[in-house]
Amino acid sequence: MERNVGSTDKTARILLGALAGLFSLGILASAVPLPAILAPVLGVGSVILLATGFTGFCGLYGLLGVDTCSVDTR
């Protein structure tokens, strides 16, 4: 797998993934007053964001031909 997620994109994914995970756990612990159905949605989203952030590869980017890695060929 070729990396297609740049450093800024990676940082944003990791931060958003961590926040989504915390909100998911907060909902499960009844500390965050949001509907319970959001807990698994946020949990799955968190895992996806963290995985793509740490690996540097996004399958959806690969399908769409998007590459946010800043490669300077000069």
All heavy atoms as TSV, in Angstrom:
chain	resi	resn	atom	element	x	y	z
A	1	MET	N	N	0.832	-1.187	0.000
A	1	MET	CA	C	0.000	0.000	0.000
A	1	MET	C	C	0.871	1.243	0.000
A	1	MET	O	O	1.740	1.397	0.854
A	1	MET	CB	C	-0.876	0.028	1.247
A	1	MET	CG	C	-1.976	-0.988	1.236
A	1	MET	SD	S	-3.075	-0.815	2.643
A	1	MET	CE	C	-2.071	-1.477	3.948
A	2	GLU	N	N	0.611	2.095	-0.919
A	2	GLU	CA	C	1.334	3.340	-1.005
A	2	GLU	C	C	0.628	4.380	-0.143
A	2	GLU	O	O	-0.599	4.481	-0.152
A	2	GLU	CB	C	1.376	3.803	-2.462
A	2	GLU	CG	C	2.243	5.005	-2.678
A	2	GLU	CD	C	2.344	5.351	-4.146
A	2	GLU	OE1	O	2.454	4.425	-4.967
A	2	GLU	OE2	O	2.292	6.543	-4.451
A	3	ARG	N	N	1.391	5.164	0.581
A	3	ARG	CA	C	0.793	6.181	1.447
A	3	ARG	C	C	0.149	7.275	0.608
A	3	ARG	O	O	0.710	7.733	-0.378
A	3	ARG	CB	C	1.849	6.787	2.355
A	3	ARG	CG	C	2.341	5.794	3.366
A	3	ARG	CD	C	3.373	6.406	4.267
A	3	ARG	NE	N	3.804	5.396	5.205
A	3	ARG	CZ	C	3.908	5.592	6.499
A	3	ARG	NH1	N	3.665	6.765	6.996
A	3	ARG	NH2	N	4.284	4.620	7.281
A	4	ASN	N	N	-1.048	7.670	1.022
A	4	ASN	CA	C	-1.741	8.734	0.308
A	4	ASN	C	C	-2.347	9.764	1.262
A	4	ASN	O	O	-3.171	10.564	0.869
A	4	ASN	CB	C	-2.816	8.165	-0.630
A	4	ASN	CG	C	-3.861	7.344	0.108
A	4	ASN	OD1	O	-3.851	7.223	1.316
A	4	ASN	ND2	N	-4.767	6.756	-0.657
A	5	VAL	N	N	-1.922	9.735	2.525
A	5	VAL	CA	C	-2.407	10.679	3.527
A	5	VAL	C	C	-1.223	11.511	4.003
A	5	VAL	O	O	-0.251	10.974	4.531
A	5	VAL	CB	C	-3.064	9.935	4.716
A	5	VAL	CG1	C	-3.486	10.899	5.786
A	5	VAL	CG2	C	-4.257	9.114	4.233
A	6	GLY	N	N	-1.310	12.825	3.801
A	6	GLY	CA	C	-0.232	13.730	4.185
A	6	GLY	C	C	-0.182	13.988	5.681
A	6	GLY	O	O	-1.057	13.569	6.443
A	7	SER	N	N	0.834	14.717	6.109
A	7	SER	CA	C	1.061	14.922	7.542
A	7	SER	C	C	-0.041	15.748	8.201
A	7	SER	O	O	-0.472	15.428	9.314
A	7	SER	CB	C	2.424	15.569	7.775
A	7	SER	OG	O	2.479	16.837	7.168
A	8	THR	N	N	-0.521	16.790	7.563
A	8	THR	CA	C	-1.609	17.583	8.133
A	8	THR	C	C	-2.880	16.760	8.202
A	8	THR	O	O	-3.602	16.799	9.208
A	8	THR	CB	C	-1.851	18.850	7.286
A	8	THR	OG1	O	-0.631	19.579	7.183
A	8	THR	CG2	C	-2.930	19.719	7.898
A	9	ASP	N	N	-3.141	16.006	7.161
A	9	ASP	CA	C	-4.309	15.126	7.111
A	9	ASP	C	C	-4.217	14.060	8.200
A	9	ASP	O	O	-5.189	13.743	8.879
A	9	ASP	CB	C	-4.395	14.483	5.729
A	9	ASP	CG	C	-5.757	13.896	5.413
A	9	ASP	OD1	O	-6.649	13.964	6.259
A	9	ASP	OD2	O	-5.910	13.358	4.304
A	10	LYS	N	N	-3.018	13.505	8.403
A	10	LYS	CA	C	-2.810	12.497	9.441
A	10	LYS	C	C	-3.113	13.073	10.829
A	10	LYS	O	O	-3.794	12.454	11.638
A	10	LYS	CB	C	-1.365	11.987	9.424
A	10	LYS	CG	C	-1.050	11.030	8.327
A	10	LYS	CD	C	0.430	10.746	8.314
A	10	LYS	CE	C	0.702	9.392	8.888
A	10	LYS	NZ	N	2.107	8.989	8.716
A	11	THR	N	N	-2.580	14.262	11.091
A	11	THR	CA	C	-2.791	14.894	12.387
A	11	THR	C	C	-4.269	15.151	12.634
A	11	THR	O	O	-4.782	14.884	13.727
A	11	THR	CB	C	-2.012	16.217	12.466
A	11	THR	OG1	O	-0.622	15.953	12.223
A	11	THR	CG2	C	-2.174	16.879	13.816
A	12	ALA	N	N	-4.964	15.658	11.625
A	12	ALA	CA	C	-6.394	15.927	11.766
A	12	ALA	C	C	-7.173	14.638	12.004
A	12	ALA	O	O	-8.074	14.593	12.851
A	12	ALA	CB	C	-6.914	16.638	10.514
A	13	ARG	N	N	-6.829	13.581	11.300
A	13	ARG	CA	C	-7.520	12.302	11.466
A	13	ARG	C	C	-7.305	11.737	12.869
A	13	ARG	O	O	-8.219	11.212	13.490
A	13	ARG	CB	C	-7.034	11.289	10.424
A	13	ARG	CG	C	-7.545	11.552	9.037
A	13	ARG	CD	C	-6.823	10.649	8.044
A	13	ARG	NE	N	-7.211	10.958	6.683
A	13	ARG	CZ	C	-8.149	10.299	6.016
A	13	ARG	NH1	N	-8.752	9.274	6.549
A	13	ARG	NH2	N	-8.467	10.646	4.791
A	14	ILE	N	N	-6.079	11.830	13.368
A	14	ILE	CA	C	-5.789	11.294	14.693
A	14	ILE	C	C	-6.523	12.100	15.764
A	14	ILE	O	O	-7.111	11.524	16.687
A	14	ILE	CB	C	-4.264	11.254	14.931
A	14	ILE	CG1	C	-3.635	10.198	14.014
A	14	ILE	CG2	C	-3.945	10.976	16.396
A	14	ILE	CD1	C	-2.123	10.226	13.965
A	15	LEU	N	N	-6.519	13.424	15.655
A	15	LEU	CA	C	-7.223	14.258	16.637
A	15	LEU	C	C	-8.731	14.026	16.594
A	15	LEU	O	O	-9.374	13.855	17.646
A	15	LEU	CB	C	-6.905	15.733	16.401
A	15	LEU	CG	C	-5.509	16.187	16.782
A	15	LEU	CD1	C	-5.288	17.638	16.377
A	15	LEU	CD2	C	-5.279	16.018	18.269
A	16	LEU	N	N	-9.296	14.002	15.405
A	16	LEU	CA	C	-10.742	13.772	15.284
A	16	LEU	C	C	-11.122	12.365	15.723
A	16	LEU	O	O	-12.162	12.169	16.357
A	16	LEU	CB	C	-11.198	14.018	13.846
A	16	LEU	CG	C	-11.220	15.472	13.398
A	16	LEU	CD1	C	-11.561	15.568	11.907
A	16	LEU	CD2	C	-12.206	16.271	14.212
A	17	GLY	N	N	-10.271	11.390	15.414
A	17	GLY	CA	C	-10.523	10.020	15.836
A	17	GLY	C	C	-10.507	9.887	17.352
A	17	GLY	O	O	-11.346	9.204	17.945
A	18	ALA	N	N	-9.559	10.548	17.992
A	18	ALA	CA	C	-9.476	10.507	19.454
A	18	ALA	C	C	-10.696	11.183	20.079
A	18	ALA	O	O	-11.273	10.671	21.042
A	18	ALA	CB	C	-8.187	11.174	19.918
A	19	LEU	N	N	-11.096	12.318	19.540
A	19	LEU	CA	C	-12.279	13.009	20.059
A	19	LEU	C	C	-13.546	12.183	19.864
A	19	LEU	O	O	-14.375	12.087	20.771
A	19	LEU	CB	C	-12.445	14.369	19.378
A	19	LEU	CG	C	-11.517	15.473	19.858
A	19	LEU	CD1	C	-11.698	16.722	19.002
A	19	LEU	CD2	C	-11.774	15.779	21.310
A	20	ALA	N	N	-13.686	11.580	18.700
A	20	ALA	CA	C	-14.859	10.744	18.441
A	20	ALA	C	C	-14.884	9.551	19.399
A	20	ALA	O	O	-15.942	9.179	19.919
A	20	ALA	CB	C	-14.864	10.263	16.994
A	21	GLY	N	N	-13.723	8.969	19.664
A	21	GLY	CA	C	-13.633	7.856	20.597
A	21	GLY	C	C	-14.009	8.272	22.006
A	21	GLY	O	O	-14.723	7.550	22.713
A	22	LEU	N	N	-13.538	9.441	22.424
A	22	LEU	CA	C	-13.886	9.936	23.754
A	22	LEU	C	C	-15.381	10.211	23.877
A	22	LEU	O	O	-15.989	9.893	24.907
A	22	LEU	CB	C	-13.088	11.208	24.070
A	22	LEU	CG	C	-11.607	10.995	24.363
A	22	LEU	CD1	C	-10.908	12.336	24.518
A	22	LEU	CD2	C	-11.431	10.148	25.606
A	23	PHE	N	N	-15.964	10.799	22.856
A	23	PHE	CA	C	-17.409	11.038	22.883
A	23	PHE	C	C	-18.183	9.723	22.906
A	23	PHE	O	O	-19.175	9.589	23.610
A	23	PHE	CB	C	-17.858	11.893	21.691
A	23	PHE	CG	C	-17.781	13.360	21.957
A	23	PHE	CD1	C	-16.730	14.118	21.458
A	23	PHE	CD2	C	-18.751	14.000	22.699
A	23	PHE	CE1	C	-16.645	15.472	21.704
A	23	PHE	CE2	C	-18.688	15.359	22.956
A	23	PHE	CZ	C	-17.617	16.097	22.462
A	24	SER	N	N	-17.712	8.743	22.155
A	24	SER	CA	C	-18.359	7.438	22.141
A	24	SER	C	C	-18.337	6.807	23.530
A	24	SER	O	O	-19.353	6.301	24.018
A	24	SER	CB	C	-17.662	6.522	21.137
A	24	SER	OG	O	-18.204	5.236	21.172
A	25	LEU	N	N	-17.183	6.840	24.171
A	25	LEU	CA	C	-17.074	6.294	25.520
A	25	LEU	C	C	-17.889	7.108	26.518
A	25	LEU	O	O	-18.480	6.551	27.448
A	25	LEU	CB	C	-15.603	6.248	25.945
A	25	LEU	CG	C	-14.734	5.253	25.182
A	25	LEU	CD1	C	-13.272	5.408	25.589
A	25	LEU	CD2	C	-15.212	3.837	25.421
A	26	GLY	N	N	-17.927	8.421	26.334
A	26	GLY	CA	C	-18.728	9.279	27.203
A	26	GLY	C	C	-20.214	8.978	27.102
A	26	GLY	O	O	-20.942	8.992	28.104
A	27	ILE	N	N	-20.674	8.694	25.895
A	27	ILE	CA	C	-22.083	8.328	25.695
A	27	ILE	C	C	-22.378	7.005	26.387
A	27	ILE	O	O	-23.394	6.855	27.064
A	27	ILE	CB	C	-22.418	8.254	24.198
A	27	ILE	CG1	C	-22.359	9.639	23.569
A	27	ILE	CG2	C	-23.799	7.639	23.983
A	27	ILE	CD1	C	-22.400	9.638	22.053
A	28	LEU	N	N	-21.472	6.039	26.230
A	28	LEU	CA	C	-21.672	4.733	26.865
A	28	LEU	C	C	-21.675	4.835	28.386
A	28	LEU	O	O	-22.369	4.082	29.061
A	28	LEU	CB	C	-20.589	3.753	26.411
A	28	LEU	CG	C	-20.684	3.294	24.968
A	28	LEU	CD1	C	-19.476	2.448	24.606
A	28	LEU	CD2	C	-21.971	2.523	24.724
A	29	ALA	N	N	-20.911	5.775	28.937
A	29	ALA	CA	C	-20.841	5.958	30.387
A	29	ALA	C	C	-21.921	6.909	30.893
A	29	ALA	O	O	-21.944	7.245	32.067
A	29	ALA	CB	C	-19.468	6.485	30.770
A	30	SER	N	N	-22.797	7.369	30.018
A	30	SER	CA	C	-23.863	8.326	30.345
A	30	SER	C	C	-23.325	9.652	30.859
A	30	SER	O	O	-24.008	10.365	31.593
A	30	SER	CB	C	-24.843	7.733	31.362
A	30	SER	OG	O	-25.448	6.581	30.835
A	31	ALA	N	N	-22.103	9.992	30.490
A	31	ALA	CA	C	-21.513	11.265	30.881
A	31	ALA	C	C	-21.799	12.354	29.846
A	31	ALA	O	O	-21.721	13.540	30.159
A	31	ALA	CB	C	-20.007	11.112	31.066
A	32	VAL	N	N	-22.115	11.946	28.631
A	32	VAL	CA	C	-22.426	12.882	27.553
A	32	VAL	C	C	-23.886	12.671	27.175
A	32	VAL	O	O	-24.275	11.559	26.805
A	32	VAL	CB	C	-21.509	12.642	26.327
A	32	VAL	CG1	C	-21.855	13.586	25.198
A	32	VAL	CG2	C	-20.050	12.794	26.717
A	33	PRO	N	N	-24.696	13.725	27.271
A	33	PRO	CA	C	-26.134	13.576	26.999
A	33	PRO	C	C	-26.487	13.561	25.510
A	33	PRO	O	O	-27.086	14.500	24.992
A	33	PRO	CB	C	-26.742	14.788	27.701
A	33	PRO	CG	C	-25.675	15.823	27.637
A	33	PRO	CD	C	-24.374	15.074	27.738
A	34	LEU	N	N	-26.088	12.518	24.838
A	34	LEU	CA	C	-26.422	12.345	23.429
A	34	LEU	C	C	-27.132	11.004	23.275
A	34	LEU	O	O	-27.010	10.128	24.129
A	34	LEU	CB	C	-25.151	12.369	22.572
A	34	LEU	CG	C	-24.432	13.710	22.458
A	34	LEU	CD1	C	-23.111	13.540	21.724
A	34	LEU	CD2	C	-25.288	14.733	21.749
A	35	PRO	N	N	-27.874	10.807	22.186
A	35	PRO	CA	C	-28.564	9.529	21.987
A	35	PRO	C	C	-27.583	8.352	21.951
A	35	PRO	O	O	-26.492	8.448	21.387
A	35	PRO	CB	C	-29.253	9.690	20.628
A	35	PRO	CG	C	-29.324	11.158	20.394
A	35	PRO	CD	C	-28.175	11.764	21.128
A	36	ALA	N	N	-27.981	7.248	22.549
A	36	ALA	CA	C	-27.116	6.069	22.659
A	36	ALA	C	C	-26.733	5.493	21.300
A	36	ALA	O	O	-25.692	4.845	21.176
A	36	ALA	CB	C	-27.801	5.008	23.505
A	37	ILE	N	N	-27.544	5.710	20.271
A	37	ILE	CA	C	-27.251	5.173	18.943
A	37	ILE	C	C	-25.975	5.786	18.365
A	37	ILE	O	O	-25.332	5.188	17.491
A	37	ILE	CB	C	-28.457	5.376	17.984
A	37	ILE	CG1	C	-28.261	4.602	16.681
A	37	ILE	CG2	C	-28.654	6.846	17.678
A	37	ILE	CD1	C	-28.328	3.125	16.853
A	38	LEU	N	N	-25.586	6.952	18.867
A	38	LEU	CA	C	-24.377	7.593	18.353
A	38	LEU	C	C	-23.095	6.931	18.840
A	38	LEU	O	O	-22.051	7.077	18.222
A	38	LEU	CB	C	-24.355	9.075	18.749
A	38	LEU	CG	C	-25.315	9.982	18.003
A	38	LEU	CD1	C	-25.210	11.400	18.528
A	38	LEU	CD2	C	-25.043	9.952	16.523
A	39	ALA	N	N	-23.151	6.198	19.956
A	39	ALA	CA	C	-21.942	5.586	20.513
A	39	ALA	C	C	-21.271	4.626	19.531
A	39	ALA	O	O	-20.065	4.761	19.274
A	39	ALA	CB	C	-22.249	4.897	21.837
A	40	PRO	N	N	-21.987	3.652	18.959
A	40	PRO	CA	C	-21.294	2.761	18.019
A	40	PRO	C	C	-20.891	3.461	16.721
A	40	PRO	O	O	-19.856	3.132	16.126
A	40	PRO	CB	C	-22.297	1.642	17.751
A	40	PRO	CG	C	-23.611	2.166	18.170
A	40	PRO	CD	C	-23.346	3.205	19.213
A	41	VAL	N	N	-21.677	4.423	16.296
A	41	VAL	CA	C	-21.338	5.164	15.072
A	41	VAL	C	C	-20.037	5.934	15.282
A	41	VAL	O	O	-19.126	5.889	14.444
A	41	VAL	CB	C	-22.493	6.117	14.675
A	41	VAL	CG1	C	-22.085	7.012	13.526
A	41	VAL	CG2	C	-23.747	5.330	14.343
A	42	LEU	N	N	-19.950	6.637	16.406
A	42	LEU	CA	C	-18.727	7.375	16.709
A	42	LEU	C	C	-17.557	6.428	16.961
A	42	LEU	O	O	-16.417	6.734	16.603
A	42	LEU	CB	C	-18.940	8.280	17.924
A	42	LEU	CG	C	-19.811	9.500	17.703
A	42	LEU	CD1	C	-20.100	10.195	19.027
A	42	LEU	CD2	C	-19.154	10.470	16.744
A	43	GLY	N	N	-17.827	5.290	17.566
A	43	GLY	CA	C	-16.773	4.313	17.826
A	43	GLY	C	C	-16.163	3.773	16.548
A	43	GLY	O	O	-14.939	3.700	16.408
A	44	VAL	N	N	-17.008	3.391	15.610
A	44	VAL	CA	C	-16.518	2.876	14.319
A	44	VAL	C	C	-15.785	3.979	13.553
A	44	VAL	O	O	-14.710	3.751	12.986
A	44	VAL	CB	C	-17.677	2.297	13.483
A	44	VAL	CG1	C	-17.241	2.004	12.062
A	44	VAL	CG2	C	-18.232	1.048	14.149
A	45	GLY	N	N	-16.354	5.172	13.561
A	45	GLY	CA	C	-15.698	6.303	12.899
A	45	GLY	C	C	-14.343	6.600	13.514
A	45	GLY	O	O	-13.367	6.892	12.811
A	46	SER	N	N	-14.268	6.491	14.824
A	46	SER	CA	C	-13.013	6.707	15.533
A	46	SER	C	C	-11.953	5.694	15.119
A	46	SER	O	O	-10.806	6.057	14.848
A	46	SER	CB	C	-13.257	6.624	17.041
A	46	SER	OG	O	-12.058	6.649	17.745
A	47	VAL	N	N	-12.335	4.435	15.060
A	47	VAL	CA	C	-11.381	3.383	14.672
A	47	VAL	C	C	-10.885	3.613	13.250
A	47	VAL	O	O	-9.691	3.487	12.963
A	47	VAL	CB	C	-12.031	1.988	14.816
A	47	VAL	CG1	C	-11.182	0.920	14.164
A	47	VAL	CG2	C	-12.275	1.668	16.279
A	48	ILE	N	N	-11.785	3.972	12.354
A	48	ILE	CA	C	-11.397	4.210	10.955
A	48	ILE	C	C	-10.444	5.401	10.859
A	48	ILE	O	O	-9.412	5.336	10.183
A	48	ILE	CB	C	-12.645	4.417	10.071
A	48	ILE	CG1	C	-13.419	3.111	9.959
A	48	ILE	CG2	C	-12.253	4.951	8.694
A	48	ILE	CD1	C	-14.779	3.254	9.313
A	49	LEU	N	N	-10.791	6.498	11.530
A	49	LEU	CA	C	-9.929	7.683	11.483
A	49	LEU	C	C	-8.555	7.409	12.080
A	49	LEU	O	O	-7.531	7.814	11.522
A	49	LEU	CB	C	-10.593	8.849	12.216
A	49	LEU	CG	C	-11.752	9.523	11.497
A	49	LEU	CD1	C	-12.474	10.485	12.431
A	49	LEU	CD2	C	-11.255	10.251	10.266
A	50	LEU	N	N	-8.517	6.730	13.210
A	50	LEU	CA	C	-7.232	6.429	13.839
A	50	LEU	C	C	-6.400	5.479	12.980
A	50	LEU	O	O	-5.182	5.666	12.835
A	50	LEU	CB	C	-7.452	5.852	15.235
A	50	LEU	CG	C	-7.962	6.842	16.280
A	50	LEU	CD1	C	-8.350	6.111	17.552
A	50	LEU	CD2	C	-6.933	7.914	16.564
A	51	ALA	N	N	-7.037	4.478	12.404
A	51	ALA	CA	C	-6.303	3.519	11.564
A	51	ALA	C	C	-5.713	4.200	10.339
A	51	ALA	O	O	-4.538	3.990	10.002
A	51	ALA	CB	C	-7.218	2.375	11.154
A	52	THR	N	N	-6.507	5.021	9.665
A	52	THR	CA	C	-5.991	5.698	8.469
A	52	THR	C	C	-4.961	6.757	8.834
A	52	THR	O	O	-4.028	6.996	8.076
A	52	THR	CB	C	-7.124	6.335	7.644
A	52	THR	OG1	O	-7.845	7.254	8.455
A	52	THR	CG2	C	-8.065	5.285	7.093
A	53	GLY	N	N	-5.117	7.372	10.005
A	53	GLY	CA	C	-4.135	8.362	10.439
A	53	GLY	C	C	-2.795	7.738	10.769
A	53	GLY	O	O	-1.743	8.265	10.409
A	54	PHE	N	N	-2.809	6.601	11.460
A	54	PHE	CA	C	-1.554	5.963	11.860
A	54	PHE	C	C	-0.876	5.207	10.723
A	54	PHE	O	O	0.348	5.138	10.674
A	54	PHE	CB	C	-1.774	5.035	13.057
A	54	PHE	CG	C	-1.935	5.774	14.359
A	54	PHE	CD1	C	-3.079	5.624	15.108
A	54	PHE	CD2	C	-0.950	6.622	14.822
A	54	PHE	CE1	C	-3.238	6.307	16.304
A	54	PHE	CE2	C	-1.088	7.311	16.014
A	54	PHE	CZ	C	-2.231	7.151	16.761
A	55	THR	N	N	-1.654	4.653	9.798
A	55	THR	CA	C	-1.042	3.908	8.694
A	55	THR	C	C	-0.640	4.802	7.528
A	55	THR	O	O	0.235	4.447	6.742
A	55	THR	CB	C	-1.982	2.808	8.155
A	55	THR	OG1	O	-3.162	3.420	7.637
A	55	THR	CG2	C	-2.314	1.801	9.228
A	56	GLY	N	N	-1.300	5.944	7.389
A	56	GLY	CA	C	-0.985	6.836	6.274
A	56	GLY	C	C	-1.641	6.427	4.976
A	56	GLY	O	O	-1.320	6.953	3.916
A	57	PHE	N	N	-2.559	5.475	5.034
A	57	PHE	CA	C	-3.252	5.014	3.831
A	57	PHE	C	C	-4.751	5.074	4.047
A	57	PHE	O	O	-5.270	4.601	5.051
A	57	PHE	CB	C	-2.857	3.579	3.482
A	57	PHE	CG	C	-3.608	3.033	2.299
A	57	PHE	CD1	C	-3.258	3.415	1.021
A	57	PHE	CD2	C	-4.670	2.179	2.474
A	57	PHE	CE1	C	-3.953	2.934	-0.072
A	57	PHE	CE2	C	-5.368	1.690	1.392
A	57	PHE	CZ	C	-5.012	2.071	0.110
A	58	CYS	N	N	-5.457	5.668	3.093
A	58	CYS	CA	C	-6.919	5.741	3.120
A	58	CYS	C	C	-7.439	5.045	1.866
A	58	CYS	O	O	-7.120	5.441	0.739
A	58	CYS	CB	C	-7.383	7.182	3.162
A	58	CYS	SG	S	-9.179	7.374	3.117
A	59	GLY	N	N	-8.226	3.993	2.060
A	59	GLY	CA	C	-8.773	3.244	0.930
A	59	GLY	C	C	-9.677	4.086	0.049
A	59	GLY	O	O	-9.653	3.961	-1.174
A	60	LEU	N	N	-10.483	4.952	0.663
A	60	LEU	CA	C	-11.366	5.815	-0.112
A	60	LEU	C	C	-10.555	6.781	-0.971
A	60	LEU	O	O	-10.891	7.018	-2.135
A	60	LEU	CB	C	-12.314	6.583	0.811
A	60	LEU	CG	C	-13.366	7.443	0.144
A	60	LEU	CD1	C	-14.262	6.598	-0.763
A	60	LEU	CD2	C	-14.194	8.173	1.173
A	61	TYR	N	N	-9.478	7.331	-0.412
A	61	TYR	CA	C	-8.598	8.183	-1.204
A	61	TYR	C	C	-8.025	7.401	-2.381
A	61	TYR	O	O	-7.904	7.921	-3.485
A	61	TYR	CB	C	-7.440	8.707	-0.355
A	61	TYR	CG	C	-7.730	9.928	0.482
A	61	TYR	CD1	C	-9.016	10.414	0.649
A	61	TYR	CD2	C	-6.696	10.604	1.116
A	61	TYR	CE1	C	-9.264	11.526	1.422
A	61	TYR	CE2	C	-6.936	11.718	1.889
A	61	TYR	CZ	C	-8.224	12.176	2.044
A	61	TYR	OH	O	-8.448	13.285	2.802
A	62	GLY	N	N	-7.666	6.148	-2.143
A	62	GLY	CA	C	-7.125	5.315	-3.210
A	62	GLY	C	C	-8.123	5.105	-4.336
A	62	GLY	O	O	-7.769	5.156	-5.512
A	63	LEU	N	N	-9.384	4.861	-3.968
A	63	LEU	CA	C	-10.428	4.675	-4.989
A	63	LEU	C	C	-10.692	5.948	-5.779
A	63	LEU	O	O	-10.961	5.900	-6.976
A	63	LEU	CB	C	-11.730	4.213	-4.330
A	63	LEU	CG	C	-11.757	2.789	-3.796
A	63	LEU	CD1	C	-13.054	2.552	-3.032
A	63	LEU	CD2	C	-11.613	1.797	-4.930
A	64	LEU	N	N	-10.622	7.092	-5.089
A	64	LEU	CA	C	-10.915	8.368	-5.743
A	64	LEU	C	C	-9.699	9.004	-6.401
A	64	LEU	O	O	-9.820	10.006	-7.099
A	64	LEU	CB	C	-11.518	9.344	-4.726
A	64	LEU	CG	C	-12.849	8.939	-4.114
A	64	LEU	CD1	C	-13.266	9.939	-3.043
A	64	LEU	CD2	C	-13.921	8.821	-5.185
A	65	GLY	N	N	-8.515	8.453	-6.153
A	65	GLY	CA	C	-7.293	9.005	-6.747
A	65	GLY	C	C	-6.797	10.248	-6.039
A	65	GLY	O	O	-6.076	11.046	-6.620
A	66	VAL	N	N	-7.147	10.410	-4.773
A	66	VAL	CA	C	-6.721	11.572	-4.001
A	66	VAL	C	C	-5.427	11.239	-3.286
A	66	VAL	O	O	-5.238	10.130	-2.794
A	66	VAL	CB	C	-7.811	11.964	-2.962
A	66	VAL	CG1	C	-7.340	13.110	-2.088
A	66	VAL	CG2	C	-9.113	12.302	-3.661
A	67	ASP	N	N	-4.509	12.196	-3.236
A	67	ASP	CA	C	-3.249	12.015	-2.544
A	67	ASP	C	C	-2.893	13.329	-1.853
A	67	ASP	O	O	-2.647	14.324	-2.514
A	67	ASP	CB	C	-2.151	11.626	-3.538
A	67	ASP	CG	C	-0.855	11.256	-2.868
A	67	ASP	OD1	O	-0.788	11.293	-1.628
A	67	ASP	OD2	O	0.097	10.925	-3.580
A	68	THR	N	N	-2.901	13.329	-0.511
A	68	THR	CA	C	-2.601	14.558	0.223
A	68	THR	C	C	-1.159	14.597	0.710
A	68	THR	O	O	-0.785	15.517	1.432
A	68	THR	CB	C	-3.556	14.737	1.422
A	68	THR	OG1	O	-3.406	13.623	2.309
A	68	THR	CG2	C	-4.990	14.858	0.973
A	69	CYS	N	N	-0.351	13.616	0.315
A	69	CYS	CA	C	1.074	13.647	0.662
A	69	CYS	C	C	1.747	14.754	-0.153
A	69	CYS	O	O	1.556	14.855	-1.366
A	69	CYS	CB	C	1.753	12.324	0.326
A	69	CYS	SG	S	1.327	10.995	1.438
A	70	SER	N	N	2.514	15.569	0.521
A	70	SER	CA	C	3.190	16.641	-0.198
A	70	SER	C	C	4.542	16.131	-0.659
A	70	SER	O	O	5.506	16.089	0.097
A	70	SER	CB	C	3.344	17.874	0.685
A	70	SER	OG	O	4.068	17.537	1.852
A	71	VAL	N	N	4.613	15.745	-1.897
A	71	VAL	CA	C	5.843	15.217	-2.472
A	71	VAL	C	C	6.384	16.281	-3.411
A	71	VAL	O	O	5.763	16.634	-4.407
A	71	VAL	CB	C	5.592	13.900	-3.240
A	71	VAL	CG1	C	6.874	13.404	-3.850
A	71	VAL	CG2	C	4.989	12.874	-2.316
A	72	ASP	N	N	7.551	16.796	-3.064
A	72	ASP	CA	C	8.184	17.820	-3.901
A	72	ASP	C	C	9.222	17.152	-4.774
A	72	ASP	O	O	10.210	16.605	-4.271
A	72	ASP	CB	C	8.811	18.896	-3.011
A	72	ASP	CG	C	9.278	20.096	-3.796
A	72	ASP	OD1	O	8.831	20.246	-4.958
A	72	ASP	OD2	O	10.055	20.882	-3.253
A	73	THR	N	N	9.027	17.182	-6.073
A	73	THR	CA	C	9.940	16.512	-7.009
A	73	THR	C	C	11.036	17.437	-7.498
A	73	THR	O	O	11.811	17.065	-8.359
A	73	THR	CB	C	9.154	15.958	-8.209
A	73	THR	OG1	O	8.453	17.036	-8.831
A	73	THR	CG2	C	8.202	14.896	-7.762
A	74	ARG	N	N	11.110	18.647	-6.992
A	74	ARG	CA	C	12.144	19.589	-7.460
A	74	ARG	C	C	13.443	19.356	-6.769
A	74	ARG	O	O	13.653	18.984	-5.729
A	74	ARG	CB	C	11.698	21.019	-7.207
A	74	ARG	CG	C	10.540	21.406	-8.072
A	74	ARG	CD	C	10.200	22.835	-7.835
A	74	ARG	NE	N	8.746	22.883	-7.645
A	74	ARG	CZ	C	8.090	23.956	-7.370
A	74	ARG	NH1	N	8.714	25.082	-7.196
A	74	ARG	NH2	N	6.807	23.952	-7.237
